Amino acid sequence: MAQEPNLLCRKCGGERVPYYVVIKGPFAILKVMCPNDHTREAIRLSLEHRDQWIGQVADNIYRCAICGERIPTPSRIVREGRWMVLIMECPTHGLKEAKRYIIDTLYPVIQNLHQNVGGPLPPTFTPPPPSDMYGRVSSPNAPASPPPPPNFGPPPPPPPANAVPPATSGKVAYCNECGAALAPGALFCVNCGKEIEESNL
């Protein structure tokens, strides 16, 4: 179903001029002004149907907000953070109501339409995927990532500097039952399970 851009003024039927274009989630929010009675209104358009309304929006941005006369090119283009600011100087009204604020993600589409009428459009804008409380971006095709490990507090303190490691005699002890070599300090034989007597150590 085609989405009407709703750029016609409800009072006079004239073309309204967008002077502010921003993206909020899945929508483009436009502030528009009617050149005849200079009333202002905000309208919301779906980005999913962008190709159905962006041509008319791009066309009306290049009009004088006072008389509606077409302005072929901006007198200046200035970047202010995320905004591309087009300064439209009307031959009749000069720089009155001259600024058009366009968010930088939609500006290339509007510029492409203005410079190459009928040319191909850049791909439709896709809002960035949401992220969780840890800043991880979720994707419908990506497997769920495990949560971060729980925090059990600070690690245990290191042993004191004056701690002495247990002394080893250097001789190897053997099990009286099976003859397997015993690890230093072992209480049981790992081979047969017999309890080790102190005389073996």
Secondary structure, DSSP 4 states (H G I P E B T S, - for coil): -PPP---B-TTT-PBPEEEEEEEETTEEEEEEE-TTT--EEEEEEEGGGHHHHHHHHHHHHTB-TTT--B-SS-SEEEEETTEEEEE--BTTTBTTT-EEEEETTTHHHHHHHHHSTTPPPPPPP-PPPPB-TTSPBP-TTSPPPPPPPP---SPPPPPPTT--PPP--SPPEE-TTT-PEEPTT-SB-TTT-PBPPGGG-
